Amino acid sequence: MKTVVIIGGGASGMMAALSASENPENRIILLERQQRVGKKLLATGNGRCNLTNVGAKPANYHGEQPEFAVPALQKLPPEKVLEFFRKLGLLTVTEYGGRVYPLSNSANSVVDVLRFALQRDNIELRTSTPARQLYKRGEGFVIKTDEGSINADFVIVACGGAAGAKIGGVTDGYELLKGLGHKRTALRPSLVQLVTDPAYPRSLKGVRAQAALRLTAGSATLAESRGELQFTETGLSGPAAFDISRAASFCGEGGIVHIDFLPDYDEKQIAQLLSDKASTLPTLAAEELLTGVLHNRLGKMIVKYSDINPSRRLYELNYTELCRAAASCKSFEIALRGVEGFDSAQVTAGGIKTTGVNPQTMESWFVPHLFICGELLDIDADCGGYNLQWAWASGYVAGRLGE
């Protein structure tokens, strides 16, 4: 019988435990510092748990060595993740963009089926038990906890990253692995709200729109995205903002967010639409120019942004002014001031350097029988279920213990 200690009861840690438990010769001890497993999972997908994406591909993953993720994603692709959850009794639904959610629309459903699956004879779950120290002893390891020391033949470190500190984000894993010679990259918050010049967002707080975003610094385009955008009191949120937040995190101040509120129309089409409206409704107030095209508050804001007096009448607007409004719909610019911190972030960009880990097995190259998986590694992904796909895949591979 081999003792396998898994540090961290999040997505990758639970998957590692279930993967390792398939070998009846393994005795698994799963340590979780929180009172229950999967706490961060409950917050994903706005409480719905976007558990994978059927279109996950290498291009969705980032880090100093993004190709590191490929072997694990090939061994447990999205279809196998869905098969795994179906066997646990979870029904799912695939939505726009390949995002997969539990049919119940509740993240609790995902956590519950995993919690039930962990009730196996060779898995011992110890909650409220953080690992304080990890060191090598002979061929094995010693893990120190508040309740005493645990001897292990294999250790899987799946502590997660620094993101979401209020719901379980920690830096424990980095510290535990530092003592065993593993180094990490710089850490940045990702999948997080953008902080911008507040003038427009504050006035548009709560407004949602489908939009295309482009982040620039000088003449360089740093990131692009498309999807739902939400204005907040301090900036921009929603999937479209989250997708460029990684680049924004590294960019900091000095960037410009360009928002295209009508990505399926070109500027000439919009100008013609507005010209036709002005001809049809000549006495309508100019502030209503974009009513029927965009959210009312957003449309009125763009009229002001286009330097058009909102109290004028449409018949008073010349074609140049209508073209200016059309251009504003296609490129509404807001100055970037940074991103919210780790407390608000869903994911950590950066982590344990992948150069020290075997991508085929998740085993440390220089500490035999030590495995590392999940967000703790320097692999993060786009918004849309890709990060949990990595957690499941890397956790599954780590749980094979080098097979």
Salt bridges, closest charged atoms under 4 A:
GLU22 OE1 - ARG400 NH1 2.91
GLU64 OE1 - LYS353 NZ 3.18
GLU83 OE2 - LYS87 NZ 3.48
GLU95 OE2 - ARG48 NH2 2.53
ASP112 OD1 - ARG115 NH2 2.76
GLU124 OE1 - ARG27 NH2 3.66
GLU124 OE2 - ARG126 NE 2.72
ASP146 OD2 - ARG132 NH2 2.95
ASP172 OD2 - ARG33 NH1 2.28
GLU228 OE2 - ARG208 NH1 2.84
GLU233 OE1 - LYS205 NZ 3.25
ASP260 OD2 - LYS330 NZ 2.78
ASP264 OD1 - ARG226 NH2 2.65
GLU288 OE2 - LYS300 NZ 3.75
GLU321 OE2 - ARG312 NH1 2.65
GLU333 OE2 - HIS258 ND1 3.37
GLU375 OE1 - LYS40 NZ 3.38
ASP380 OD2 - ARG246 NE 2.76
ASP382 OD1 - HIS62 NE2 2.69
GLU403 OE1 - ARG400 NH2 3.51
